[in-house]
Amino acid sequence: MSAKQDITLHIYKNSSGLKHDTGAGHPECIARQDAVLSIFKQEPYSALKVIEAEEAETKWVAYAHDRNYIMDLQEAIPDSGHVNLDSDTVVSPHSYIAAITGAGAACQAVQDIHDGNCDRAFCATRPPGHHAEPERAMGFCLFNNIFIAARYAQQQCGYKKIAIIDFDVHHGNGTDAMARRAENILYISSHQAPFYPGTGNPAHDVAGKTLNIELAAGDGSETFRKVYEDTVVPALHSFAPDFVMISAGFDAHKDDPLAQINLTEDDFTWVTNQLCEIANKYCGGKVLSVLEGGYNLDALKSSCAAHLNALQK
Ligand SMILES: [Zn+2]
């Protein structure tokens, strides 16, 4: 189908994310979500409907995660202070409620798109999700929000083929691992390599399940757009998804302190446009986007705004 004239974009937030304290000096901090949510206090974004997310049902989370892990995570939450689940993944008293409502936001967004309440959705939530593996938290991530949403779309709404495109600068090892053992979920990632978490080598791709693309430190707009034009977009045409989902990390921005890729806001606009065109052609424009990384607050805010502009076209 051709592009719609009027795209309705809904925003989902979990206010509990603003209480998910990761400790002083942690890059995945409350101020990140504050920065993103501040966008919706300004025109023209203040016209967007912002919906407070509810908790995901445990069975939805269990589409992606081992039930023992879900229980272990609940038990790991301290009554006060902080607990390290690994060297950089920290939980505190409000972390479980933040994680379960973050997952709930993504599922609620899928349901609202399915029900025709909106065409597209963006989840301005934390913690992020793409490093969370079936049986463990990792890399600031507790629940794999995007994969839970993909399985929710299949199980609860009857969609068959889900494409997850992850332009966060890090490889989404958790989503990749989950896609390998799922049916009809294609995970596509562009990421800096060699880099954390050390996974995402294209040599290990499984056709129809994973498509990993490595970017080198110092790469910028030209290389990024070329790999999307030459590889990602053709793969999406071949796959013909019933739902397009985006792991929207903005840490490939040139000003991000954690990585060395040099994208600008225009690149996030461009890539979002590409993905929306795929959605318009194959699945009535349906796009779910979920916030992943992005650690320079100004760059996060401006990149997110660029992404939101493109999602409305
Ligand atoms: Zn990242």
py3Dmol code that shows the C-alpha trace and the ligand (Angstrom):
import py3Dmol

protein = """\
ATOM      1  CA  MET A   1       0.000   0.000   0.000  1.00  0.00           C
ATOM      2  CA  SER A   2       1.060   3.603  -0.381  1.00  0.00           C
ATOM      3  CA  ALA A   3       1.975   5.831   2.533  1.00  0.00           C
ATOM      4  CA  LYS A   4      -0.927   7.013   4.614  1.00  0.00           C
ATOM      5  CA  GLN A   5      -1.738  10.700   4.708  1.00  0.00           C
ATOM      6  CA  ASP A   6      -2.221  10.862   8.458  1.00  0.00           C
ATOM      7  CA  ILE A   7      -0.088   8.710  10.697  1.00  0.00           C
ATOM      8  CA  THR A   8      -1.136   8.459  14.324  1.00  0.00           C
ATOM      9  CA  LEU A   9       1.840   8.036  16.647  1.00  0.00           C
ATOM     10  CA  HIS A  10       1.334   7.142  20.296  1.00  0.00           C
ATOM     11  CA  ILE A  11       4.006   7.414  22.978  1.00  0.00           C
ATOM     12  CA  TYR A  12       4.227   4.969  25.879  1.00  0.00           C
ATOM     13  CA  LYS A  13       6.160   5.701  29.039  1.00  0.00           C
ATOM     14  CA  ASN A  14       6.797   3.950  32.340  1.00  0.00           C
ATOM     15  CA  SER A  15       7.094   6.530  35.086  1.00  0.00           C
ATOM     16  CA  SER A  16       8.658   3.819  37.248  1.00  0.00           C
ATOM     17  CA  GLY A  17      11.661   4.059  34.925  1.00  0.00           C
ATOM     18  CA  LEU A  18      12.304   7.438  36.527  1.00  0.00           C
ATOM     19  CA  LYS A  19      12.870   5.588  39.836  1.00  0.00           C
ATOM     20  CA  HIS A  20      15.141   2.866  38.389  1.00  0.00           C
ATOM     21  CA  ASP A  21      18.300   4.169  40.068  1.00  0.00           C
ATOM     22  CA  THR A  22      21.518   2.648  38.752  1.00  0.00           C
ATOM     23  CA  GLY A  23      23.819   4.601  41.066  1.00  0.00           C
ATOM     24  CA  ALA A  24      26.038   7.667  40.793  1.00  0.00           C
ATOM     25  CA  GLY A  25      27.919   8.056  37.523  1.00  0.00           C
ATOM     26  CA  HIS A  26      26.152   5.208  35.704  1.00  0.00           C
ATOM     27  CA  PRO A  27      25.632   6.071  32.012  1.00  0.00           C
ATOM     28  CA  GLU A  28      22.184   4.370  31.880  1.00  0.00           C
ATOM     29  CA  CYS A  29      20.721   6.937  34.264  1.00  0.00           C
ATOM     30  CA  ILE A  30      17.337   8.418  35.153  1.00  0.00           C
ATOM     31  CA  ALA A  31      18.332  11.668  33.410  1.00  0.00           C
ATOM     32  CA  ARG A  32      18.207   9.801  30.069  1.00  0.00           C
ATOM     33  CA  GLN A  33      14.497   9.118  30.359  1.00  0.00           C
ATOM     34  CA  ASP A  34      13.926  12.619  31.741  1.00  0.00           C
ATOM     35  CA  ALA A  35      15.623  14.027  28.638  1.00  0.00           C
ATOM     36  CA  VAL A  36      13.475  11.946  26.290  1.00  0.00           C
ATOM     37  CA  LEU A  37      10.238  12.695  28.137  1.00  0.00           C
ATOM     38  CA  SER A  38      11.033  16.419  28.112  1.00  0.00           C
ATOM     39  CA  ILE A  39      10.495  16.285  24.328  1.00  0.00           C
ATOM     40  CA  PHE A  40       6.771  15.787  24.898  1.00  0.00           C
ATOM     41  CA  LYS A  41       6.483  18.999  26.890  1.00  0.00           C
ATOM     42  CA  GLN A  42       7.417  21.022  23.778  1.00  0.00           C
ATOM     43  CA  GLU A  43       5.566  21.765  20.552  1.00  0.00           C
ATOM     44  CA  PRO A  44       4.914  20.027  18.262  1.00  0.00           C
ATOM     45  CA  TYR A  45       5.488  16.857  20.311  1.00  0.00           C
ATOM     46  CA  SER A  46       3.191  18.028  23.122  1.00  0.00           C
ATOM     47  CA  ALA A  47       0.291  17.170  20.775  1.00  0.00           C
ATOM     48  CA  LEU A  48       1.232  13.482  20.861  1.00  0.00           C
ATOM     49  CA  LYS A  49      -0.757  11.187  23.113  1.00  0.00           C
ATOM     50  CA  VAL A  50       1.483   9.911  25.940  1.00  0.00           C
ATOM     51  CA  ILE A  51       0.184   6.787  27.646  1.00  0.00           C
ATOM     52  CA  GLU A  52       1.331   5.474  31.034  1.00  0.00           C
ATOM     53  CA  ALA A  53       2.184   1.793  30.646  1.00  0.00           C
ATOM     54  CA  GLU A  54       0.831  -1.009  32.781  1.00  0.00           C
ATOM     55  CA  GLU A  55       2.748  -4.061  33.895  1.00  0.00           C
ATOM     56  CA  ALA A  56       3.261  -6.857  31.389  1.00  0.00           C
ATOM     57  CA  GLU A  57       1.709 -10.179  32.342  1.00  0.00           C
ATOM     58  CA  THR A  58       4.356 -12.670  33.401  1.00  0.00           C
ATOM     59  CA  LYS A  59       3.326 -15.026  30.598  1.00  0.00           C
ATOM     60  CA  TRP A  60       4.179 -12.351  28.011  1.00  0.00           C
ATOM     61  CA  VAL A  61       7.631 -11.895  29.509  1.00  0.00           C
ATOM     62  CA  ALA A  62       7.973 -15.678  29.489  1.00  0.00           C
ATOM     63  CA  TYR A  63       7.610 -15.636  25.688  1.00  0.00           C
ATOM     64  CA  ALA A  64      11.212 -14.375  25.756  1.00  0.00           C
ATOM     65  CA  HIS A  65      12.665 -15.288  29.148  1.00  0.00           C
ATOM     66  CA  ASP A  66      13.032 -18.401  31.240  1.00  0.00           C
ATOM     67  CA  ARG A  67      10.513 -18.343  34.112  1.00  0.00           C
ATOM     68  CA  ASN A  68      13.277 -19.047  36.615  1.00  0.00           C
ATOM     69  CA  TYR A  69      15.088 -15.924  35.446  1.00  0.00           C
ATOM     70  CA  ILE A  70      11.936 -13.830  35.928  1.00  0.00           C
ATOM     71  CA  MET A  71      11.645 -15.109  39.526  1.00  0.00           C
ATOM     72  CA  ASP A  72      15.360 -14.713  40.189  1.00  0.00           C
ATOM     73  CA  LEU A  73      15.232 -11.102  38.996  1.00  0.00           C
ATOM     74  CA  GLN A  74      12.358 -10.322  41.378  1.00  0.00           C
ATOM     75  CA  GLU A  75      14.291 -11.906  44.240  1.00  0.00           C
ATOM     76  CA  ALA A  76      17.461 -10.002  43.384  1.00  0.00           C
ATOM     77  CA  ILE A  77      15.807  -6.610  43.946  1.00  0.00           C
ATOM     78  CA  PRO A  78      17.072  -5.057  47.197  1.00  0.00           C
ATOM     79  CA  ASP A  79      14.891  -3.210  49.726  1.00  0.00           C
ATOM     80  CA  SER A  80      17.423  -0.405  49.654  1.00  0.00           C
ATOM     81  CA  GLY A  81      20.697   0.437  47.947  1.00  0.00           C
ATOM     82  CA  HIS A  82      22.009  -1.235  44.809  1.00  0.00           C
ATOM     83  CA  VAL A  83      22.837  -4.753  43.659  1.00  0.00           C
ATOM     84  CA  ASN A  84      25.068  -5.542  40.666  1.00  0.00           C
ATOM     85  CA  LEU A  85      23.715  -8.340  38.462  1.00  0.00           C
ATOM     86  CA  ASP A  86      26.886  -8.146  36.391  1.00  0.00           C
ATOM     87  CA  SER A  87      29.714  -5.635  36.183  1.00  0.00           C
ATOM     88  CA  ASP A  88      27.506  -2.936  34.644  1.00  0.00           C
ATOM     89  CA  THR A  89      23.893  -4.015  35.252  1.00  0.00           C
ATOM     90  CA  VAL A  90      22.602  -2.534  38.501  1.00  0.00           C
ATOM     91  CA  VAL A  91      19.225  -2.922  40.211  1.00  0.00           C
ATOM     92  CA  SER A  92      17.677  -0.966  43.083  1.00  0.00           C
ATOM     93  CA  PRO A  93      14.248  -1.072  44.825  1.00  0.00           C
ATOM     94  CA  HIS A  94      12.187   0.176  41.831  1.00  0.00           C
ATOM     95  CA  SER A  95      14.005  -1.747  39.113  1.00  0.00           C
ATOM     96  CA  TYR A  96      11.619  -4.692  38.777  1.00  0.00           C
ATOM     97  CA  ILE A  97       8.539  -2.503  38.438  1.00  0.00           C
ATOM     98  CA  ALA A  98      10.417  -0.411  35.870  1.00  0.00           C
ATOM     99  CA  ALA A  99      11.366  -3.520  33.903  1.00  0.00           C
ATOM    100  CA  ILE A 100       7.913  -5.122  33.969  1.00  0.00           C
ATOM    101  CA  THR A 101       6.176  -1.867  32.960  1.00  0.00           C
ATOM    102  CA  GLY A 102       8.809  -1.285  30.269  1.00  0.00           C
ATOM    103  CA  ALA A 103       7.899  -4.660  28.804  1.00  0.00           C
ATOM    104  CA  GLY A 104       4.213  -3.823  29.354  1.00  0.00           C
ATOM    105  CA  ALA A 105       4.615  -0.609  27.363  1.00  0.00           C
ATOM    106  CA  ALA A 106       5.902  -2.485  24.330  1.00  0.00           C
ATOM    107  CA  CYS A 107       3.069  -5.058  24.494  1.00  0.00           C
ATOM    108  CA  GLN A 108       0.405  -2.392  25.036  1.00  0.00           C
ATOM    109  CA  ALA A 109       1.775  -0.504  22.043  1.00  0.00           C
ATOM    110  CA  VAL A 110       1.504  -3.614  19.853  1.00  0.00           C
ATOM    111  CA  GLN A 111      -2.067  -4.181  21.032  1.00  0.00           C
ATOM    112  CA  ASP A 112      -3.047  -0.561  20.354  1.00  0.00           C
ATOM    113  CA  ILE A 113      -1.561  -0.688  16.861  1.00  0.00           C
ATOM    114  CA  HIS A 114      -3.339  -4.007  16.253  1.00  0.00           C
ATOM    115  CA  ASP A 115      -6.636  -2.553  17.476  1.00  0.00           C
ATOM    116  CA  GLY A 116      -6.248   0.442  15.153  1.00  0.00           C
ATOM    117  CA  ASN A 117      -5.902   2.971  17.988  1.00  0.00           C
ATOM    118  CA  CYS A 118      -2.672   4.175  16.405  1.00  0.00           C
ATOM    119  CA  ASP A 119      -0.473   3.351  13.411  1.00  0.00           C
ATOM    120  CA  ARG A 120       2.880   3.600  15.135  1.00  0.00           C
ATOM    121  CA  ALA A 121       4.231   3.741  18.646  1.00  0.00           C
ATOM    122  CA  PHE A 122       7.374   4.795  20.457  1.00  0.00           C
ATOM    123  CA  CYS A 123       8.213   3.514  23.921  1.00  0.00           C
ATOM    124  CA  ALA A 124      10.089   6.191  25.890  1.00  0.00           C
ATOM    125  CA  THR A 125      10.954   3.684  28.569  1.00  0.00           C
ATOM    126  CA  ARG A 126      13.883   2.392  30.590  1.00  0.00           C
ATOM    127  CA  PRO A 127      15.653   0.157  31.352  1.00  0.00           C
ATOM    128  CA  PRO A 128      16.674  -0.764  27.784  1.00  0.00           C
ATOM    129  CA  GLY A 129      16.316  -4.374  26.668  1.00  0.00           C
ATOM    130  CA  HIS A 130      18.360  -5.702  23.754  1.00  0.00           C
ATOM    131  CA  HIS A 131      21.237  -7.182  25.763  1.00  0.00           C
ATOM    132  CA  ALA A 132      18.905  -9.162  28.071  1.00  0.00           C
ATOM    133  CA  GLU A 133      19.255 -12.852  27.243  1.00  0.00           C
ATOM    134  CA  PRO A 134      16.706 -15.621  27.811  1.00  0.00           C
ATOM    135  CA  GLU A 135      18.200 -16.488  31.188  1.00  0.00           C
ATOM    136  CA  ARG A 136      20.126 -13.433  32.325  1.00  0.00           C
ATOM    137  CA  ALA A 137      20.245  -9.666  32.625  1.00  0.00           C
ATOM    138  CA  MET A 138      23.134  -7.970  30.877  1.00  0.00           C
ATOM    139  CA  GLY A 139      24.450  -4.625  29.667  1.00  0.00           C
ATOM    140  CA  PHE A 140      22.000  -2.359  31.586  1.00  0.00           C
ATOM    141  CA  CYS A 141      19.086  -4.537  30.334  1.00  0.00           C
ATOM    142  CA  LEU A 142      16.666  -6.586  32.464  1.00  0.00           C
ATOM    143  CA  PHE A 143      13.854  -7.707  30.136  1.00  0.00           C
ATOM    144  CA  ASN A 144      14.160  -7.835  26.354  1.00  0.00           C
ATOM    145  CA  ASN A 145      11.301  -5.451  25.594  1.00  0.00           C
ATOM    146  CA  ILE A 146      11.475  -5.612  21.802  1.00  0.00           C
ATOM    147  CA  PHE A 147      11.515  -9.401  21.652  1.00  0.00           C
ATOM    148  CA  ILE A 148       8.719  -9.709  24.206  1.00  0.00           C
ATOM    149  CA  ALA A 149       6.721  -7.352  21.953  1.00  0.00           C
ATOM    150  CA  ALA A 150       7.546  -9.417  18.860  1.00  0.00           C
ATOM    151  CA  ARG A 151       6.351 -12.630  20.503  1.00  0.00           C
ATOM    152  CA  TYR A 152       3.299 -10.807  21.909  1.00  0.00           C
ATOM    153  CA  ALA A 153       2.430  -9.733  18.358  1.00  0.00           C
ATOM    154  CA  GLN A 154       2.651 -13.346  17.206  1.00  0.00           C
ATOM    155  CA  GLN A 155       0.950 -15.009  20.161  1.00  0.00           C
ATOM    156  CA  GLN A 156      -1.682 -12.468  21.168  1.00  0.00           C
ATOM    157  CA  CYS A 157      -2.440 -10.732  17.861  1.00  0.00           C
ATOM    158  CA  GLY A 158      -1.732 -13.402  15.247  1.00  0.00           C
ATOM    159  CA  TYR A 159       1.003 -11.684  13.244  1.00  0.00           C
ATOM    160  CA  LYS A 160       3.320 -14.122  11.531  1.00  0.00           C
ATOM    161  CA  LYS A 161       6.512 -12.433  10.392  1.00  0.00           C
ATOM    162  CA  ILE A 162       8.179  -9.830  12.607  1.00  0.00           C
ATOM    163  CA  ALA A 163      11.243  -7.837  11.556  1.00  0.00           C
ATOM    164  CA  ILE A 164      13.313  -6.309  14.354  1.00  0.00           C
ATOM    165  CA  ILE A 165      15.814  -3.692  13.179  1.00  0.00           C
ATOM    166  CA  ASP A 166      18.354  -2.599  15.802  1.00  0.00           C
ATOM    167  CA  PHE A 167      20.459   0.477  14.978  1.00  0.00           C
ATOM    168  CA  ASP A 168      21.822   0.840  18.504  1.00  0.00           C
ATOM    169  CA  VAL A 169      25.630   1.007  18.289  1.00  0.00           C
ATOM    170  CA  HIS A 170      25.932  -2.195  20.317  1.00  0.00           C
ATOM    171  CA  HIS A 171      24.973  -5.641  19.079  1.00  0.00           C
ATOM    172  CA  GLY A 172      21.738  -6.824  20.688  1.00  0.00           C
ATOM    173  CA  ASN A 173      23.084 -10.178  21.779  1.00  0.00           C
ATOM    174  CA  GLY A 174      19.918 -10.981  23.715  1.00  0.00           C
ATOM    175  CA  THR A 175      17.551 -10.331  20.823  1.00  0.00           C
ATOM    176  CA  ASP A 176      19.890 -12.203  18.467  1.00  0.00           C
ATOM    177  CA  ALA A 177      19.920 -15.273  20.753  1.00  0.00           C
ATOM    178  CA  MET A 178      16.124 -15.212  21.034  1.00  0.00           C
ATOM    179  CA  ALA A 179      15.574 -14.798  17.278  1.00  0.00           C
ATOM    180  CA  ARG A 180      17.742 -17.835  16.567  1.00  0.00           C
ATOM    181  CA  ARG A 181      15.397 -20.096  18.507  1.00  0.00           C
ATOM    182  CA  ALA A 182      12.149 -18.454  17.359  1.00  0.00           C
ATOM    183  CA  GLU A 183      10.113 -18.842  14.183  1.00  0.00           C
ATOM    184  CA  ASN A 184       9.576 -16.013  11.710  1.00  0.00           C
ATOM    185  CA  ILE A 185      11.403 -13.322  13.644  1.00  0.00           C
ATOM    186  CA  LEU A 186      14.186 -11.694  11.634  1.00  0.00           C
ATOM    187  CA  TYR A 187      16.701  -9.775  13.747  1.00  0.00           C
ATOM    188  CA  ILE A 188      18.806  -7.218  11.875  1.00  0.00           C
ATOM    189  CA  SER A 189      21.553  -5.312  13.686  1.00  0.00           C
ATOM    190  CA  SER A 190      24.122  -2.729  12.625  1.00  0.00           C
ATOM    191  CA  HIS A 191      26.747  -2.288  15.326  1.00  0.00           C
ATOM    192  CA  GLN A 192      30.307  -1.195  15.994  1.00  0.00           C
ATOM    193  CA  ALA A 193      32.799  -4.095  15.934  1.00  0.00           C
ATOM    194  CA  PRO A 194      34.979  -5.092  17.589  1.00  0.00           C
ATOM    195  CA  PHE A 195      33.061  -3.699  20.560  1.00  0.00           C
ATOM    196  CA  TYR A 196      30.858  -4.627  23.527  1.00  0.00           C
ATOM    197  CA  PRO A 197      29.351  -7.239  23.865  1.00  0.00           C
ATOM    198  CA  GLY A 198      31.613  -9.039  21.353  1.00  0.00           C
ATOM    199  CA  THR A 199      28.814 -10.881  19.551  1.00  0.00           C
ATOM    200  CA  GLY A 200      27.186 -10.175  16.174  1.00  0.00           C
ATOM    201  CA  ASN A 201      29.769 -11.588  13.789  1.00  0.00           C
ATOM    202  CA  PRO A 202      28.037 -11.927  10.380  1.00  0.00           C
ATOM    203  CA  ALA A 203      29.866 -15.222   9.820  1.00  0.00           C
ATOM    204  CA  HIS A 204      27.551 -16.777  12.430  1.00  0.00           C
ATOM    205  CA  ASP A 205      24.285 -15.507  10.932  1.00  0.00           C
ATOM    206  CA  VAL A 206      21.425 -17.927  10.373  1.00  0.00           C
ATOM    207  CA  ALA A 207      19.581 -17.134   7.139  1.00  0.00           C
ATOM    208  CA  GLY A 208      16.093 -15.806   7.801  1.00  0.00           C
ATOM    209  CA  LYS A 209      16.749 -15.340  11.534  1.00  0.00           C
ATOM    210  CA  THR A 210      19.722 -13.019  11.973  1.00  0.00           C
ATOM    211  CA  LEU A 211      21.440 -10.440   9.795  1.00  0.00           C
ATOM    212  CA  ASN A 212      24.390  -8.793  11.499  1.00  0.00           C
ATOM    213  CA  ILE A 213      26.339  -5.904  10.016  1.00  0.00           C
ATOM    214  CA  GLU A 214      29.569  -4.660  11.498  1.00  0.00           C
ATOM    215  CA  LEU A 215      30.604  -1.001  11.426  1.00  0.00           C
ATOM    216  CA  ALA A 216      34.163   0.065  12.194  1.00  0.00           C
ATOM    217  CA  ALA A 217      35.102   2.740  14.712  1.00  0.00           C
ATOM    218  CA  GLY A 218      35.112   6.037  12.830  1.00  0.00           C
ATOM    219  CA  ASP A 219      32.430   5.038  10.337  1.00  0.00           C
ATOM    220  CA  GLY A 220      29.728   7.612   9.744  1.00  0.00           C
ATOM    221  CA  SER A 221      26.754   8.534   7.631  1.00  0.00           C
ATOM    222  CA  GLU A 222      28.039   7.322   4.281  1.00  0.00           C
ATOM    223  CA  THR A 223      28.916   3.787   5.381  1.00  0.00           C
ATOM    224  CA  PHE A 224      25.818   3.497   7.561  1.00  0.00           C
ATOM    225  CA  ARG A 225      23.440   4.485   4.753  1.00  0.00           C
ATOM    226  CA  LYS A 226      25.238   2.263   2.271  1.00  0.00           C
ATOM    227  CA  VAL A 227      24.845  -0.871   4.409  1.00  0.00           C
ATOM    228  CA  TYR A 228      21.185  -0.128   4.916  1.00  0.00           C
ATOM    229  CA  GLU A 229      20.657   0.500   1.179  1.00  0.00           C
ATOM    230  CA  ASP A 230      22.713  -2.471   0.024  1.00  0.00           C
ATOM    231  CA  THR A 231      21.883  -5.047   2.674  1.00  0.00           C
ATOM    232  CA  VAL A 232      19.173  -4.174   5.199  1.00  0.00           C
ATOM    233  CA  VAL A 233      16.486  -2.795   2.900  1.00  0.00           C
ATOM    234  CA  PRO A 234      16.788  -5.662   0.366  1.00  0.00           C
ATOM    235  CA  ALA A 235      16.613  -8.194   3.225  1.00  0.00           C
ATOM    236  CA  LEU A 236      13.457  -6.546   4.490  1.00  0.00           C
ATOM    237  CA  HIS A 237      11.894  -6.658   1.025  1.00  0.00           C
ATOM    238  CA  SER A 238      12.673 -10.385   0.838  1.00  0.00           C
ATOM    239  CA  PHE A 239      11.251 -11.018   4.305  1.00  0.00           C
ATOM    240  CA  ALA A 240       8.080  -8.928   3.740  1.00  0.00           C
ATOM    241  CA  PRO A 241       7.297  -8.393   7.436  1.00  0.00           C
ATOM    242  CA  ASP A 242       3.827  -8.298   8.971  1.00  0.00           C
ATOM    243  CA  PHE A 243       5.120  -5.904  11.647  1.00  0.00           C
ATOM    244  CA  VAL A 244       8.219  -3.682  11.743  1.00  0.00           C
ATOM    245  CA  MET A 245       9.852  -3.229  15.138  1.00  0.00           C
ATOM    246  CA  ILE A 246      12.812  -0.983  15.909  1.00  0.00           C
ATOM    247  CA  SER A 247      15.349  -1.227  18.709  1.00  0.00           C
ATOM    248  CA  ALA A 248      16.014   2.498  18.690  1.00  0.00           C
ATOM    249  CA  GLY A 249      19.353   3.182  20.319  1.00  0.00           C
ATOM    250  CA  PHE A 250      20.929   6.542  19.635  1.00  0.00           C
ATOM    251  CA  ASP A 251      24.457   5.760  20.842  1.00  0.00           C
ATOM    252  CA  ALA A 252      25.826   5.611  17.284  1.00  0.00           C
ATOM    253  CA  HIS A 253      25.556   9.437  17.371  1.00  0.00           C
ATOM    254  CA  LYS A 254      28.883  11.207  16.862  1.00  0.00           C
ATOM    255  CA  ASP A 255      28.687  12.841  20.303  1.00  0.00           C
ATOM    256  CA  ASP A 256      27.933   9.663  22.234  1.00  0.00           C
ATOM    257  CA  PRO A 257      30.567   9.014  24.915  1.00  0.00           C
ATOM    258  CA  LEU A 258      30.339   5.214  24.797  1.00  0.00           C
ATOM    259  CA  ALA A 259      31.080   4.512  21.115  1.00  0.00           C
ATOM    260  CA  GLN A 260      32.967   5.724  18.056  1.00  0.00           C
ATOM    261  CA  ILE A 261      30.410   5.815  15.215  1.00  0.00           C
ATOM    262  CA  ASN A 262      29.669   9.238  13.758  1.00  0.00           C
ATOM    263  CA  LEU A 263      25.962   9.424  12.913  1.00  0.00           C
ATOM    264  CA  THR A 264      23.944  12.628  13.094  1.00  0.00           C
ATOM    265  CA  GLU A 265      20.270  13.372  13.649  1.00  0.00           C
ATOM    266  CA  ASP A 266      19.795  13.338   9.845  1.00  0.00           C
ATOM    267  CA  ASP A 267      20.930   9.712   9.741  1.00  0.00           C
ATOM    268  CA  PHE A 268      18.321   8.730  12.331  1.00  0.00           C
ATOM    269  CA  THR A 269      15.682  10.538  10.239  1.00  0.00           C
ATOM    270  CA  TRP A 270      16.911   8.774   7.120  1.00  0.00           C
ATOM    271  CA  VAL A 271      16.982   5.262   8.574  1.00  0.00           C
ATOM    272  CA  THR A 272      13.564   5.737  10.176  1.00  0.00           C
ATOM    273  CA  ASN A 273      12.179   6.825   6.805  1.00  0.00           C
ATOM    274  CA  GLN A 274      13.605   3.694   5.188  1.00  0.00           C
ATOM    275  CA  LEU A 275      11.991   1.437   7.789  1.00  0.00           C
ATOM    276  CA  CYS A 276       8.655   3.242   7.600  1.00  0.00           C
ATOM    277  CA  GLU A 277       8.640   2.768   3.822  1.00  0.00           C
ATOM    278  CA  ILE A 278       9.045  -0.968   4.351  1.00  0.00           C
ATOM    279  CA  ALA A 279       6.186  -0.921   6.856  1.00  0.00           C
ATOM    280  CA  ASN A 280       3.998   1.049   4.446  1.00  0.00           C
ATOM    281  CA  LYS A 281       4.650  -1.451   1.668  1.00  0.00           C
ATOM    282  CA  TYR A 282       4.173  -4.693   3.597  1.00  0.00           C
ATOM    283  CA  CYS A 283       2.196  -4.146   6.782  1.00  0.00           C
ATOM    284  CA  GLY A 284      -0.095  -1.136   6.615  1.00  0.00           C
ATOM    285  CA  GLY A 285       2.538   1.134   8.109  1.00  0.00           C
ATOM    286  CA  LYS A 286       2.743  -0.694  11.451  1.00  0.00           C
ATOM    287  CA  VAL A 287       5.902   0.295  13.332  1.00  0.00           C
ATOM    288  CA  LEU A 288       6.771  -0.174  16.982  1.00  0.00           C
ATOM    289  CA  SER A 289       9.926   1.571  18.179  1.00  0.00           C
ATOM    290  CA  VAL A 290      11.430   0.992  21.609  1.00  0.00           C
ATOM    291  CA  LEU A 291      14.183   3.098  23.178  1.00  0.00           C
ATOM    292  CA  GLU A 292      17.461   1.302  23.745  1.00  0.00           C
ATOM    293  CA  GLY A 293      20.760   3.210  24.346  1.00  0.00           C
ATOM    294  CA  GLY A 294      22.000   6.772  23.867  1.00  0.00           C
ATOM    295  CA  TYR A 295      24.207   8.340  26.532  1.00  0.00           C
ATOM    296  CA  ASN A 296      24.877  11.953  25.540  1.00  0.00           C
ATOM    297  CA  LEU A 297      21.702  13.587  26.826  1.00  0.00           C
ATOM    298  CA  ASP A 298      21.589  16.395  24.233  1.00  0.00           C
ATOM    299  CA  ALA A 299      22.289  14.006  21.352  1.00  0.00           C
ATOM    300  CA  LEU A 300      19.769  11.519  22.744  1.00  0.00           C
ATOM    301  CA  LYS A 301      17.063  14.166  22.862  1.00  0.00           C
ATOM    302  CA  SER A 302      17.701  15.633  19.415  1.00  0.00           C
ATOM    303  CA  SER A 303      18.118  12.186  17.793  1.00  0.00           C
ATOM    304  CA  CYS A 304      14.958  10.951  19.417  1.00  0.00           C
ATOM    305  CA  ALA A 305      13.081  14.012  18.153  1.00  0.00           C
ATOM    306  CA  ALA A 306      14.382  13.339  14.629  1.00  0.00           C
ATOM    307  CA  HIS A 307      13.206   9.721  14.907  1.00  0.00           C
ATOM    308  CA  LEU A 308       9.751  10.847  16.137  1.00  0.00           C
ATOM    309  CA  ASN A 309       9.393  13.290  13.231  1.00  0.00           C
ATOM    310  CA  ALA A 310      10.089  10.529  10.746  1.00  0.00           C
ATOM    311  CA  LEU A 311       7.743   8.084  12.474  1.00  0.00           C
ATOM    312  CA  GLN A 312       4.881  10.488  11.801  1.00  0.00           C
ATOM    313  CA  LYS A 313       5.410  10.496   8.027  1.00  0.00           C
TER     314      LYS A 313
END
"""
ligand_1 = """\
1
ZN
Zn 23.896 0.649 22.953
"""
view = py3Dmol.view(width=600, height=400)
view.addModel(protein, "pdb")
view.setStyle({"model": 0}, {"cartoon": {"style": "trace"}})
view.addModel(ligand_1, "xyz")
view.setStyle({"model": 1}, {"stick": {}})
view.zoomTo()
view.show()
